Amino acid sequence: MIVDWVPAHFPRDSFGLAFFDGTHLYEHADPRMGEHKDWGTLIFNYGAMKCVRFCFLMRSIGLMYFILMVCAWIRGKYDLPGLFT
């Protein structure tokens, strides 16, 4: 199994970032600009200040810590021997 993390786009799940507050907060309002058709995901709107602040905040508070915690969770859930925490 290959685990891939891509900070350029995100899933359109109802429990995720898509329409987070009922508006197009992190994604483009125009689906021609904000949808990755090959993968069925939404693209971050880096032209919106709220999106840029969110991404900067995630980096500032320790994106590496966040990634390590996700890796630890994935390792525990799927018992992946290649991930060391």
N, CA, C and O atoms as a DFTB+ gen file, in Angstrom:
340 C
 N C O
     1  1       0.845      -1.169       0.000
     2  2       0.000       0.000       0.000
     3  2       0.893       1.236       0.000
     4  3       1.870       1.308       0.745
     5  1       0.547       2.205      -0.841
     6  2       1.265       3.471      -0.903
     7  2       0.377       4.548      -0.297
     8  3      -0.776       4.702      -0.699
     9  1       0.901       5.285       0.654
    10  2       0.169       6.369       1.296
    11  2       0.676       7.679       0.705
    12  3       1.871       7.970       0.758
    13  1      -0.232       8.465       0.144
    14  2       0.132       9.685      -0.565
    15  2      -0.580      10.869       0.072
    16  3      -1.793      10.828       0.278
    17  1       0.162      11.920       0.385
    18  2      -0.423      13.144       0.934
    19  2      -0.101      14.283      -0.008
    20  3       1.067      14.562      -0.280
    21  1      -1.148      14.952      -0.514
    22  2      -0.973      16.022      -1.499
    23  2      -1.615      17.298      -0.960
    24  3      -2.837      17.351      -0.818
    25  1      -0.818      18.331      -0.657
    26  2      -1.390      19.558      -0.107
    27  2      -1.992      20.496      -1.148
    28  3      -2.353      21.622      -0.807
    29  1      -2.112      20.077      -2.391
    30  2      -2.656      20.950      -3.433
    31  2      -4.152      20.784      -3.596
    32  3      -4.831      21.697      -4.064
    33  1      -4.673      19.626      -3.213
    34  2      -6.107      19.399      -3.352
    35  2      -6.595      18.521      -2.207
    36  3      -5.797      17.929      -1.480
    37  1      -7.915      18.445      -2.054
    38  2      -8.484      17.721      -0.929
    39  2      -9.806      17.075      -1.340
    40  3     -10.438      17.530      -2.293
    41  1     -10.235      16.023      -0.637
    42  2     -11.471      15.336      -1.020
    43  2     -12.696      16.201      -0.794
    44  3     -12.675      17.143      -0.002
    45  1     -13.753      15.868      -1.496
    46  2     -14.989      16.633      -1.389
    47  2     -15.960      16.037      -0.368
    48  3     -17.162      16.293      -0.430
    49  1     -15.448      15.253       0.559
    50  2     -16.289      14.643       1.594
    51  2     -17.016      15.698       2.414
    52  3     -16.501      16.795       2.634
    53  1     -18.214      15.355       2.861
    54  2     -19.016      16.313       3.627
    55  2     -18.424      16.587       5.005
    56  3     -18.746      17.610       5.609
    57  1     -17.575      15.711       5.517
    58  2     -16.984      15.903       6.845
    59  2     -15.595      16.529       6.773
    60  3     -14.932      16.665       7.801
    61  1     -15.143      16.912       5.581
    62  2     -13.815      17.490       5.413
    63  2     -13.862      18.988       5.209
    64  3     -14.721      19.673       5.763
    65  1     -12.937      19.496       4.411
    66  2     -12.824      20.935       4.184
    67  2     -13.797      21.468       3.134
    68  3     -14.024      22.677       3.073
    69  1     -14.377      20.599       2.307
    70  2     -15.287      21.046       1.253
    71  2     -16.514      21.716       1.864
    72  3     -17.195      21.125       2.702
    73  1     -16.791      22.936       1.450
    74  2     -17.929      23.723       1.960
    75  2     -17.937      23.715       3.482
    76  3     -18.974      23.497       4.108
    77  1     -16.778      23.955       4.065
    78  2     -16.562      23.826       5.504
    79  2     -17.561      24.634       6.322
    80  3     -18.110      24.133       7.303
    81  1     -17.797      25.869       5.927
    82  2     -18.758      26.705       6.657
    83  2     -20.018      26.965       5.832
    84  3     -20.762      27.902       6.122
    85  1     -20.263      26.151       4.817
    86  2     -21.425      26.328       3.951
    87  2     -21.135      27.196       2.738
    88  3     -22.001      27.387       1.885
    89  1     -19.925      27.718       2.659
    90  2     -19.514      28.521       1.508
    91  2     -18.261      27.890       0.908
    92  3     -17.748      26.896       1.422
    93  1     -17.784      28.465      -0.161
    94  2     -16.538      28.006      -0.781
    95  2     -15.376      28.658      -0.044
    96  3     -14.753      29.589      -0.556
    97  1     -15.089      28.175       1.144
    98  2     -14.071      28.787       1.998
    99  2     -12.656      28.462       1.529
   100  3     -11.807      29.350       1.452
   101  1     -12.402      27.194       1.215
   102  2     -11.050      26.772       0.844
   103  2     -10.924      26.423      -0.637
   104  3      -9.811      26.374      -1.161
   105  1     -12.029      26.182      -1.313
   106  2     -11.991      25.805      -2.720
   107  2     -12.521      26.937      -3.592
   108  3     -13.155      27.867      -3.093
   109  1     -12.262      26.859      -4.882
   110  2     -12.772      27.844      -5.838
   111  2     -14.292      27.696      -5.948
   112  3     -14.812      26.581      -5.916
   113  1     -14.992      28.807      -6.077
   114  2     -16.439      28.757      -6.280
   115  2     -16.774      28.255      -7.685
   116  3     -17.799      27.603      -7.884
   117  1     -15.924      28.555      -8.646
   118  2     -16.123      28.118     -10.024
   119  2     -15.586      26.692     -10.175
   120  3     -14.383      26.477     -10.033
   121  1     -16.450      25.717     -10.458
   122  2     -15.979      24.336     -10.551
   123  2     -14.964      24.105     -11.672
   124  3     -14.211      23.131     -11.630
   125  1     -14.935      24.988     -12.671
   126  2     -13.940      24.842     -13.743
   127  2     -12.530      25.107     -13.222
   128  3     -11.563      24.576     -13.769
   129  1     -12.401      25.912     -12.185
   130  2     -11.093      26.227     -11.615
   131  2     -10.771      25.387     -10.382
   132  3      -9.601      25.141     -10.086
   133  1     -11.794      24.948      -9.667
   134  2     -11.561      24.335      -8.370
   135  2     -11.764      22.851      -8.285
   136  3     -11.753      22.292      -7.188
   137  1     -11.952      22.187      -9.415
   138  2     -12.187      20.751      -9.374
   139  2     -11.115      20.017     -10.168
   140  3     -10.821      20.363     -11.312
   141  1     -10.546      19.012      -9.549
   142  2      -9.583      18.154     -10.241
   143  2     -10.379      16.970     -10.779
   144  3     -10.666      16.023     -10.047
   145  1     -10.731      17.027     -12.048
   146  2     -11.640      16.046     -12.639
   147  2     -11.075      14.627     -12.657
   148  3     -11.828      13.663     -12.523
   149  1      -9.775      14.489     -12.819
   150  2      -9.191      13.144     -12.869
   151  2      -9.334      12.401     -11.547
   152  3      -9.521      11.185     -11.533
   153  1      -9.246      13.121     -10.448
   154  2      -9.285      12.488      -9.134
   155  2     -10.573      12.755      -8.370
   156  3     -10.796      12.152      -7.320
   157  1     -11.426      13.642      -8.871
   158  2     -12.670      13.947      -8.178
   159  2     -12.452      14.704      -6.883
   160  3     -13.227      14.557      -5.937
   161  1     -11.400      15.516      -6.833
   162  2     -11.093      16.279      -5.628
   163  2     -11.242      17.770      -5.909
   164  3     -11.422      18.181      -7.055
   165  1     -11.166      18.562      -4.865
   166  2     -11.241      20.012      -4.983
   167  2      -9.851      20.605      -4.803
   168  3      -9.036      20.083      -4.042
   169  1      -9.590      21.693      -5.506
   170  2      -8.279      22.341      -5.480
   171  2      -8.329      23.532      -4.539
   172  3      -9.279      24.314      -4.577
   173  1      -7.314      23.677      -3.692
   174  2      -7.241      24.835      -2.805
   175  2      -7.241      26.124      -3.612
   176  3      -6.584      26.213      -4.649
   177  1      -7.973      27.113      -3.142
   178  2      -8.018      28.430      -3.771
   179  2      -6.983      29.319      -3.084
   180  3      -7.297      30.013      -2.117
   181  1      -5.759      29.294      -3.586
   182  2      -4.694      30.081      -2.974
   183  2      -4.836      31.575      -3.248
   184  3      -4.042      32.371      -2.748
   185  1      -5.839      31.966      -4.037
   186  2      -6.116      33.378      -4.258
   187  2      -6.951      33.986      -3.151
   188  3      -7.034      35.209      -3.039
   189  1      -7.574      33.149      -2.327
   190  2      -8.397      33.628      -1.207
   191  2      -7.533      33.738       0.043
   192  3      -6.823      32.800       0.404
   193  1      -7.600      34.876       0.689
   194  2      -6.764      35.117       1.868
   195  2      -7.057      34.133       2.992
   196  3      -6.137      33.728       3.704
   197  1      -8.320      33.739       3.170
   198  2      -8.656      32.787       4.231
   199  2      -7.957      31.452       3.999
   200  3      -7.483      30.817       4.941
   201  1      -7.898      31.039       2.756
   202  2      -7.236      29.780       2.414
   203  2      -5.733      29.878       2.652
   204  3      -5.127      28.955       3.196
   205  1      -5.139      30.980       2.250
   206  2      -3.702      31.185       2.446
   207  2      -3.374      31.213       3.935
   208  3      -2.388      30.615       4.367
   209  1      -4.199      31.907       4.722
   210  2      -3.962      31.954       6.179
   211  2      -4.086      30.570       6.800
   212  3      -3.296      30.205       7.670
   213  1      -5.079      29.797       6.354
   214  2      -5.255      28.447       6.877
   215  2      -4.018      27.595       6.578
   216  3      -3.494      26.922       7.467
   217  1      -3.559      27.626       5.335
   218  2      -2.397      26.834       4.958
   219  2      -1.140      27.295       5.692
   220  3      -0.328      26.471       6.114
   221  1      -0.980      28.607       5.846
   222  2       0.161      29.133       6.591
   223  2       0.070      28.727       8.062
   224  3       1.081      28.371       8.668
   225  1      -1.125      28.777       8.637
   226  2      -1.319      28.384      10.029
   227  2      -0.984      26.911      10.220
   228  3      -0.331      26.538      11.194
   229  1      -1.432      26.076       9.288
   230  2      -1.118      24.652       9.393
   231  2       0.391      24.439       9.376
   232  3       0.915      23.597      10.105
   233  1       1.082      25.205       8.544
   234  2       2.534      25.088       8.488
   235  2       3.168      25.641       9.750
   236  3       4.135      25.080      10.265
   237  1       2.620      26.746      10.247
   238  2       3.216      27.415      11.404
   239  2       3.084      26.610      12.686
   240  3       4.012      26.584      13.494
   241  1       1.953      25.955      12.885
   242  2       1.753      25.236      14.148
   243  2       2.368      23.850      14.136
   244  3       2.224      23.080      15.085
   245  1       3.033      23.555      13.079
   246  2       3.743      22.284      13.058
   247  2       3.140      21.281      12.109
   248  3       2.631      20.242      12.529
   249  1       3.195      21.585      10.847
   250  2       2.680      20.657       9.854
   251  2       3.400      19.321       9.950
   252  3       2.801      18.268       9.728
   253  1       4.679      19.365      10.279
   254  2       5.417      18.116      10.406
   255  2       4.861      17.274      11.544
   256  3       4.752      16.055      11.417
   257  1       4.511      17.908      12.647
   258  2       3.902      17.182      13.764
   259  2       2.586      16.558      13.322
   260  3       2.298      15.405      13.642
   261  1       1.784      17.330      12.579
   262  2       0.508      16.836      12.080
   263  2       0.716      15.612      11.188
   264  3       0.008      14.614      11.322
   265  1       1.683      15.691      10.284
   266  2       1.958      14.575       9.379
   267  2       2.418      13.347      10.165
   268  3       2.006      12.227       9.863
   269  1       3.266      13.555      11.166
   270  2       3.727      12.432      11.977
   271  2       2.575      11.783      12.741
   272  3       2.533      10.561      12.884
   273  1       1.651      12.592      13.227
   274  2       0.503      12.034      13.931
   275  2      -0.389      11.230      12.987
   276  3      -0.902      10.174      13.357
   277  1      -0.571      11.736      11.766
   278  2      -1.352      10.995      10.772
   279  2      -0.655       9.689      10.429
   280  3      -1.299       8.647      10.310
   281  1       0.661       9.747      10.270
   282  2       1.426       8.524       9.983
   283  2       1.302       7.518      11.122
   284  3       1.160       6.319      10.884
   285  1       1.356       8.003      12.345
   286  2       1.213       7.107      13.496
   287  2      -0.170       6.465      13.514
   288  3      -0.309       5.280      13.817
   289  1      -1.179       7.249      13.192
   290  2      -2.537       6.705      13.146
   291  2      -2.659       5.663      12.040
   292  3      -3.234       4.595      12.253
   293  1      -2.119       5.970      10.854
   294  2      -2.183       5.028       9.734
   295  2      -1.423       3.752      10.078
   296  3      -1.875       2.646       9.779
   297  1      -0.265       3.918      10.710
   298  2       0.531       2.745      11.087
   299  2      -0.230       1.866      12.073
   300  3      -0.214       0.641      11.960
   301  1      -0.895       2.492      13.038
   302  2      -1.671       1.733      14.005
   303  2      -2.885       1.066      13.396
   304  3      -3.237      -0.055      13.764
   305  1      -3.520       1.747      12.472
   306  2      -4.746       1.215      11.872
   307  2      -4.449       0.108      10.867
   308  3      -5.138      -0.912      10.850
   309  1      -3.435       0.296      10.033
   310  2      -3.158      -0.650       8.959
   311  2      -1.918      -1.507       9.201
   312  3      -1.586      -2.358       8.375
   313  1      -1.233      -1.293      10.320
   314  2      -0.034      -2.047      10.676
   315  2       0.971      -2.043       9.516
   316  3       1.347      -3.092       8.992
   317  1       1.389      -0.842       9.137
   318  2       2.357      -0.667       8.054
   319  2       3.769      -0.689       8.634
   320  3       4.141       0.236       9.356
   321  1       4.556      -1.705       8.344
   322  2       5.884      -1.795       8.933
   323  2       6.869      -0.772       8.403
   324  3       7.906      -0.556       9.030
   325  1       6.593      -0.132       7.275
   326  2       7.525       0.843       6.698
   327  2       7.449       2.207       7.339
   328  3       8.319       3.046       7.102
   329  1       6.425       2.456       8.151
   330  2       6.281       3.749       8.820
   331  2       6.797       3.638      10.242
   332  3       6.322       2.811      11.021
   333  1       7.762       4.466      10.576
   334  2       8.303       4.466      11.930
   335  2       7.929       5.768      12.612
   336  3       8.078       6.840      12.025
   337  1       7.455       5.692      13.817
   338  2       7.072       6.887      14.568
   339  2       7.897       7.015      15.815
   340  3       7.718       7.963      16.579
